[in-house]
Amino acid sequence: MLNPREGDIVCDPASGSGGFLIRFFEMVRQQIMADADREYQTYREATEADISLTEADRAHLLSERYSEIQQSLDPSIEGSRMWKLSNRCIYGTDANDRMARTSKMNMIMHGDGHGGVHHHNGFLNVNGIFEERFDIILTNPPFGASVEPTDVVLDGDIHISPDVERLYEERYGEPYKLARRKVNAVKGQPIATLFQLPKKNSGKVSKVKTEILFIERCLDLLKPGGRLGIVLPEGIFNNPSLAYVREFVEDRAKILAVVSLPQETFMSSGASVKASLLFLRKFDEQERADFNAKKVAVQIETESKYADEITAACVRLEAAISAAKKSRDAVARKTAQKNLTTYQKTMNERIRLEARTLLKERFDYPVFMYEAEHVGITATAEADDNELYPNPRVPTNVDKTALELFREFEKDPTPFSSRPLV
């Protein structure tokens, strides 16, 4: 769905055994191998068509070119295409030491790329994992647990030796230094203070669900224009109390697709929660400026719509408060004061909701939605039909898989607006 390409830098901040990172590595490696083969074949055809060359010259040139291409594929040669893929493009963290070691071993067995995988808290920076650095984030974060106010940034979480610090500063430059200063500034404070989504009461952060915090973490890690694929519990998409999370996402990224998974998808792993796949692309600079300008404009427009009405109502209610004060009627004064506070709160919420609705109309774009019934696994972990992408087990009643429909949607979403997706 996110279509990774050579040169993309990927991260999974909750990497587990490394499945997403391995798949990314395999896909890009296949692309590099295929591109190298095309490069050699093109050169060979051009060389064989050159009638000015002798057979010996032709054989020498082809041998040289073949050797050059093979060197570009050698992961042991620093700077080669495969070396860059293995050593500069793949990053991951997992808070569980066993999972992190398993991920490293899996990466080694699939051709390397393990150097960017760390046993580390996924909410904190390490090595090359810091804000606005990644083209792609792929993750299935833990659900249900909470990040507590007692979960603080410890010195051991961020301390590294001076030699390693200098190495990272040389490798990643000023963005790395800025990220380091940010996390060092909150040492000893709750991890949640690094984020905006945790609610704050009297300046103190409250606990927050891990899946909510991972949404913000992933958005922070993405470059402008970067793409995210994340597994999330269904409540994130439809729970009224989590509307602020959805608005947070809408304010920072374009939603590309939502693929709803069947209830039994993760049952064999001990999780009964129904989940969906969310795919989005973080605003680039132009989109962010356009969105913010429209957000300000609709807020001003909506406030202007109610300005006279609010002024008149507040004058009336404040007059009632003044009259109650003059008559020394404490009950009437408290009632009038409560009425004023309630009215202001009600109107502020009305303006917020109307402005939000208007913003969605002004910043409108199509979103691909798909509800899957078969995703390759049963509740008891047996192999099942899979309608998500082309494979030998596509259900007989499915003409096109979710991925194929998404590719069509990307080219032209118009036909999809008049038909439901199964």
C-alpha positions as CSV (number, residue, x, y, z in Angstrom):
1,M,0.0,0.0,0.0
2,L,2.8,2.4,0.8
3,N,4.9,1.3,-2.2
4,P,8.5,1.5,-0.7
5,R,11.3,2.4,-3.0
6,E,15.1,2.4,-3.0
7,G,16.3,5.3,-0.9
8,D,13.3,5.3,1.4
9,I,14.2,5.3,5.1
10,V,11.9,3.1,7.2
11,C,11.2,2.8,10.9
12,D,9.1,0.6,13.2
13,P,9.1,2.1,16.7
14,A,7.4,-1.1,18.0
15,S,9.2,-3.6,15.8
16,G,8.5,-6.9,17.7
17,S,10.2,-9.7,15.7
18,G,10.9,-7.4,12.8
19,G,8.3,-8.6,10.3
20,F,7.6,-5.2,8.7
21,L,11.3,-4.3,8.5
22,I,12.2,-7.6,6.9
23,R,9.4,-7.2,4.3
24,F,10.6,-3.7,3.5
25,F,14.2,-5.0,3.1
26,E,13.0,-7.9,0.8
27,M,10.9,-5.6,-1.4
28,V,13.6,-3.0,-1.9
29,R,16.3,-5.6,-2.4
30,Q,14.2,-7.2,-5.1
31,Q,13.8,-3.8,-6.8
32,I,17.6,-3.1,-6.7
33,M,18.4,-6.6,-8.1
34,A,15.8,-6.1,-10.9
35,D,17.1,-2.6,-11.7
36,A,20.7,-3.9,-11.8
37,D,19.7,-6.6,-14.2
38,R,17.9,-4.1,-16.4
39,E,20.9,-1.8,-16.3
40,Y,23.2,-4.6,-17.4
41,Q,20.9,-5.8,-20.2
42,T,20.5,-2.3,-21.5
43,Y,24.3,-1.8,-21.6
44,R,24.8,-5.3,-23.2
45,E,22.3,-4.5,-26.0
46,A,24.0,-1.1,-26.7
47,T,27.4,-2.7,-26.7
48,E,26.4,-5.6,-29.0
49,A,24.8,-3.1,-31.4
50,D,28.1,-1.0,-31.6
51,I,29.6,-2.4,-34.8
52,S,32.9,-0.5,-34.2
53,L,33.8,-2.8,-31.4
54,T,35.8,-6.0,-31.8
55,E,34.6,-9.1,-30.1
56,A,37.5,-8.8,-27.6
57,D,36.6,-5.2,-26.9
58,R,33.0,-6.0,-26.5
59,A,33.7,-8.9,-24.1
60,H,36.1,-6.7,-22.1
61,L,33.5,-3.9,-21.8
62,L,30.8,-6.2,-20.7
63,S,33.0,-7.9,-18.2
64,E,33.9,-4.5,-16.7
65,R,30.3,-3.3,-16.6
66,Y,29.2,-6.6,-15.0
67,S,31.9,-6.2,-12.3
68,E,30.9,-2.6,-11.6
69,I,27.2,-3.6,-11.2
70,Q,28.1,-6.5,-8.9
71,Q,30.1,-4.2,-6.7
72,S,27.1,-1.9,-6.4
73,L,25.2,-5.0,-5.1
74,D,27.9,-6.1,-2.6
75,P,26.6,-5.2,1.0
76,S,30.2,-5.5,2.3
77,I,31.3,-2.5,0.2
78,E,30.6,0.8,2.0
79,G,28.5,3.1,-0.1
80,S,27.1,0.3,-2.4
81,R,23.4,0.2,-3.0
82,M,23.0,-2.9,-0.9
83,W,25.2,-1.4,1.8
84,K,23.1,1.7,2.0
85,L,19.9,-0.4,2.2
86,S,21.3,-2.6,5.0
87,N,23.1,0.1,7.0
88,R,21.3,3.4,6.4
89,C,17.7,2.7,5.6
90,I,16.2,0.4,8.2
91,Y,15.5,1.3,11.9
92,G,13.5,-0.2,14.6
93,T,13.0,-0.3,18.4
94,D,11.3,-2.6,20.8
95,A,11.0,-2.2,24.6
96,N,11.2,-5.9,25.1
97,D,14.8,-7.1,25.1
98,R,13.9,-10.6,23.8
99,M,11.9,-9.2,20.9
100,A,14.7,-6.7,20.0
101,R,17.2,-9.6,19.9
102,T,14.8,-11.7,17.8
103,S,14.4,-8.9,15.4
104,K,18.1,-8.4,15.0
105,M,18.6,-12.1,14.4
106,N,15.8,-12.2,11.8
107,M,17.2,-9.3,10.0
108,I,20.7,-11.0,9.8
109,M,19.1,-14.2,8.5
110,H,17.3,-12.3,5.8
111,G,20.4,-10.4,4.6
112,D,21.3,-7.9,7.3
113,G,19.9,-4.5,8.1
114,H,20.1,-5.3,11.9
115,G,22.3,-2.4,12.8
116,G,19.5,0.1,13.1
117,V,17.4,-2.2,15.4
118,H,17.6,-1.4,19.2
119,H,16.3,-2.6,22.5
120,H,14.8,0.8,23.5
121,N,11.7,2.6,24.5
122,G,9.9,3.4,21.2
123,F,8.8,6.8,22.4
124,L,12.4,8.0,22.9
125,N,15.1,8.7,20.3
126,V,18.0,6.5,19.8
127,N,20.7,6.3,17.0
128,G,19.1,7.6,13.8
129,I,15.6,7.4,15.2
130,F,14.4,11.0,15.7
131,E,11.8,13.5,14.5
132,E,11.1,14.2,10.8
133,R,13.6,11.6,9.5
134,F,11.6,8.8,7.9
135,D,9.9,8.3,4.6
136,I,7.9,5.4,5.8
137,I,6.7,4.2,9.2
138,L,5.2,0.7,9.5
139,T,4.1,-0.5,12.9
140,N,1.7,-2.6,14.9
141,P,2.0,-0.9,18.3
142,P,0.8,-2.6,21.6
143,F,-2.8,-1.9,22.5
144,G,-4.5,-1.4,25.8
145,A,-1.6,-0.5,28.0
146,S,-1.0,3.0,29.3
147,V,1.9,5.3,29.6
148,E,1.7,6.6,33.1
149,P,2.9,9.9,34.6
150,T,5.4,7.8,36.6
151,D,7.0,6.6,33.3
152,V,9.8,9.2,33.2
153,V,12.7,9.8,30.9
154,L,15.7,8.2,32.7
155,D,19.3,9.1,32.3
156,G,19.9,5.5,31.0
157,D,17.3,6.1,28.3
158,I,19.3,8.9,26.7
159,H,22.9,8.6,27.8
160,I,25.4,7.6,25.2
161,S,29.2,7.8,25.2
162,P,30.9,11.0,23.8
163,D,32.5,9.0,20.9
164,V,29.1,7.6,19.8
165,E,27.5,11.1,20.3
166,R,30.1,12.6,17.9
167,L,29.6,9.8,15.4
168,Y,25.8,10.4,15.3
169,E,26.3,14.2,15.1
170,E,28.6,13.7,12.1
171,R,26.2,11.2,10.5
172,Y,22.9,12.9,11.0
173,G,23.8,16.6,11.4
174,E,21.9,19.5,13.0
175,P,18.4,17.7,13.1
176,Y,20.0,15.1,15.4
177,K,21.4,17.7,17.7
178,L,18.1,19.5,17.9
179,A,16.3,16.2,18.7
180,R,18.9,15.4,21.4
181,R,18.4,18.8,23.1
182,K,14.7,18.3,23.1
183,V,14.8,14.9,25.0
184,N,17.6,16.0,27.3
185,A,15.5,19.0,28.4
186,V,12.8,16.6,29.9
187,K,15.2,14.2,31.7
188,G,13.5,13.1,34.9
189,Q,10.1,14.2,33.7
190,P,7.2,12.1,32.4
191,I,7.7,10.7,28.9
192,A,4.3,12.0,28.0
193,T,5.6,15.6,28.3
194,L,7.3,15.1,25.0
195,F,3.9,14.8,23.3
196,Q,0.8,16.9,22.7
197,L,-2.0,14.3,22.9
198,P,-1.8,13.4,26.6
199,K,-4.3,15.5,28.4
200,K,-2.9,17.9,31.0
201,N,-4.5,18.9,34.3
202,S,-3.0,21.9,36.1
203,G,0.1,21.5,34.1
204,K,0.5,17.8,34.9
205,V,0.1,15.1,32.2
206,S,-2.4,12.3,32.7
207,K,-1.9,8.7,31.7
208,V,-2.5,7.9,28.0
209,K,-3.1,4.7,26.0
210,T,0.0,3.5,24.2
211,E,-1.7,3.3,20.9
212,I,-2.7,7.0,21.1
213,L,0.8,8.0,22.0
214,F,2.2,5.9,19.1
215,I,0.1,7.8,16.6
216,E,1.7,11.0,17.6
217,R,5.2,9.4,17.8
218,C,4.8,8.1,14.3
219,L,3.7,11.4,12.9
220,D,6.6,13.1,14.6
221,L,9.1,10.6,13.1
222,L,7.9,11.1,9.5
223,K,9.4,13.6,7.2
224,P,6.9,16.1,5.5
225,G,5.3,13.9,2.8
226,G,6.2,10.7,4.6
227,R,3.8,7.7,4.7
228,L,2.5,5.8,7.7
229,G,0.9,2.3,7.9
230,I,-0.3,1.5,11.4
231,V,-2.5,-1.1,13.0
232,L,-5.0,0.5,15.4
233,P,-8.0,-0.7,17.5
234,E,-11.3,0.2,16.1
235,G,-12.1,2.6,18.9
236,I,-9.6,5.1,17.6
237,F,-11.8,5.5,14.5
238,N,-15.3,5.6,16.1
239,N,-15.2,6.3,19.8
240,P,-16.7,9.8,20.5
241,S,-14.3,10.4,23.4
242,L,-11.4,10.0,21.0
243,A,-12.5,12.6,18.5
244,Y,-9.6,14.8,19.6
245,V,-7.2,12.1,18.4
246,R,-8.8,11.9,15.0
247,E,-8.7,15.7,14.7
248,F,-5.0,15.7,15.7
249,V,-4.3,13.3,12.8
250,E,-6.5,15.3,10.3
251,D,-4.6,18.4,11.2
252,R,-1.3,16.9,10.3
253,A,-1.8,14.4,7.5
254,K,-4.0,13.2,4.6
255,I,-5.7,9.9,5.3
256,L,-5.0,7.6,2.3
257,A,-7.0,4.5,3.4
258,V,-8.7,2.6,6.2
259,V,-8.9,-1.1,5.9
260,S,-11.1,-2.8,8.5
261,L,-9.9,-6.2,9.6
262,P,-12.2,-9.0,10.9
263,Q,-12.7,-9.6,14.6
264,E,-10.7,-12.8,14.6
265,T,-7.5,-11.4,13.0
266,F,-5.4,-11.3,16.2
267,M,-7.3,-13.9,18.3
268,S,-4.6,-16.5,17.9
269,S,-2.1,-14.0,19.4
270,G,-4.4,-13.6,22.4
271,A,-5.9,-10.2,21.4
272,S,-9.7,-10.1,20.8
273,V,-9.9,-6.4,19.9
274,K,-11.1,-5.6,16.4
275,A,-8.6,-3.6,14.5
276,S,-8.1,-1.6,11.3
277,L,-5.2,-0.6,9.2
278,L,-4.7,3.2,8.8
279,F,-2.6,4.5,6.0
280,L,-1.8,8.2,5.8
281,R,0.7,10.7,4.3
282,K,2.0,13.6,6.5
283,F,1.4,17.0,5.0
284,D,4.2,18.4,3.0
285,E,5.0,22.1,3.5
286,Q,2.6,23.4,0.9
287,E,-0.3,21.2,2.2
288,R,0.4,22.2,5.8
289,A,0.3,25.9,4.8
290,D,-2.9,25.4,2.8
291,F,-4.6,23.5,5.7
292,N,-3.6,26.0,8.4
293,A,-4.7,29.0,6.3
294,K,-8.1,27.4,5.7
295,K,-8.4,26.4,9.4
296,V,-7.8,30.0,10.5
297,A,-10.2,31.3,7.8
298,V,-13.1,29.1,8.8
299,Q,-12.6,29.9,12.5
300,I,-12.8,33.6,11.8
301,E,-15.8,33.1,9.5
302,T,-17.7,31.0,12.1
303,E,-16.9,33.4,15.0
304,S,-18.1,36.3,12.9
305,K,-21.4,34.5,12.2
306,Y,-22.3,34.3,15.9
307,A,-20.5,37.5,17.1
308,D,-23.6,39.7,17.3
309,E,-25.7,37.0,18.9
310,I,-23.1,36.2,21.5
311,T,-22.5,39.9,22.3
312,A,-26.2,40.5,22.8
313,A,-26.6,37.4,25.0
314,C,-23.5,38.2,27.1
315,V,-24.7,41.8,27.7
316,R,-28.1,40.5,28.8
317,L,-26.6,37.9,31.1
318,E,-24.0,40.3,32.6
319,A,-26.8,42.8,33.2
320,A,-28.6,40.1,35.2
321,I,-25.4,39.5,37.2
322,S,-25.1,43.2,37.9
323,A,-28.7,43.5,39.0
324,A,-28.4,40.5,41.3
325,K,-25.3,42.1,42.9
326,K,-27.1,45.4,43.4
327,S,-30.0,43.7,45.1
328,R,-27.6,41.5,47.1
329,D,-29.4,38.4,45.8
330,A,-26.7,35.8,46.1
331,V,-28.8,33.0,44.6
332,A,-29.8,35.0,41.6
333,R,-26.2,36.1,41.1
334,K,-24.9,32.6,41.2
335,T,-27.7,31.4,38.8
336,A,-26.9,34.3,36.3
337,Q,-23.2,33.6,36.5
338,K,-23.7,29.9,35.9
339,N,-26.0,30.7,32.9
340,L,-23.3,33.0,31.4
341,T,-20.6,30.3,31.8
342,T,-22.8,27.6,30.4
343,Y,-23.8,29.8,27.4
344,Q,-20.2,30.7,26.6
345,K,-19.1,27.1,26.8
346,T,-22.1,26.0,24.6
347,M,-21.4,28.6,22.0
348,N,-17.6,27.9,22.0
349,E,-18.3,24.3,21.3
350,R,-20.9,25.1,18.6
351,I,-18.4,27.3,16.9
352,R,-15.7,24.7,17.1
353,L,-17.9,22.0,15.6
354,E,-19.3,24.2,12.8
355,A,-15.8,25.4,12.0
356,R,-14.5,21.8,11.9
357,T,-17.3,20.8,9.5
358,L,-16.6,23.8,7.3
359,L,-12.9,23.0,7.3
360,K,-13.6,19.5,6.1
361,E,-15.6,20.9,3.2
362,R,-12.9,23.4,2.3
363,F,-10.1,20.9,2.6
364,D,-11.8,17.9,1.1
365,Y,-10.2,14.8,-0.4
366,P,-11.2,11.2,-1.0
367,V,-10.3,8.4,1.4
368,F,-10.2,4.7,0.3
369,M,-12.2,2.5,2.7
370,Y,-12.4,-1.3,2.6
371,E,-13.9,-3.9,5.0
372,A,-12.2,-7.2,4.7
373,E,-13.7,-10.5,5.7
374,H,-10.7,-12.8,5.0
375,V,-7.1,-11.8,5.7
376,G,-5.2,-15.0,5.6
377,I,-5.6,-16.3,9.1
378,T,-8.4,-17.8,11.2
379,A,-9.1,-17.3,14.9
380,T,-7.1,-20.5,15.6
381,A,-4.1,-19.4,13.5
382,E,-4.9,-21.7,10.5
383,A,-4.3,-20.4,6.9
384,D,-7.4,-18.8,5.4
385,D,-8.4,-17.0,2.2
386,N,-6.9,-13.6,1.8
387,E,-8.5,-10.7,0.0
388,L,-6.0,-8.0,0.9
389,Y,-3.5,-8.5,-2.0
390,P,-3.0,-10.8,-5.0
391,N,-2.1,-14.3,-3.7
392,P,-3.1,-17.9,-4.4
393,R,-5.8,-17.9,-1.8
394,V,-8.0,-15.0,-3.0
395,P,-11.7,-15.8,-2.2
396,T,-13.6,-16.9,-5.3
397,N,-16.2,-14.2,-4.8
398,V,-13.5,-11.4,-4.8
399,D,-12.8,-10.0,-8.3
400,K,-10.2,-7.5,-7.1
401,T,-8.2,-7.5,-3.9
402,A,-8.0,-4.5,-1.6
403,L,-4.6,-3.6,-2.9
404,E,-5.7,-3.7,-6.5
405,L,-8.7,-1.6,-5.8
406,F,-6.6,0.9,-3.9
407,R,-4.3,1.2,-6.9
408,E,-7.3,2.0,-9.1
409,F,-8.5,4.5,-6.5
410,E,-5.2,6.3,-6.5
411,K,-5.5,6.8,-10.3
412,D,-9.2,7.9,-10.2
413,P,-11.3,7.8,-7.1
414,T,-14.5,9.0,-8.9
415,P,-15.9,5.5,-9.7
416,F,-15.6,4.5,-6.0
417,S,-17.9,7.3,-4.7
418,S,-21.0,5.6,-6.2
419,R,-20.3,2.0,-5.1
420,P,-19.7,0.5,-1.7
421,L,-16.5,-1.4,-1.0
422,V,-16.9,-4.9,0.3
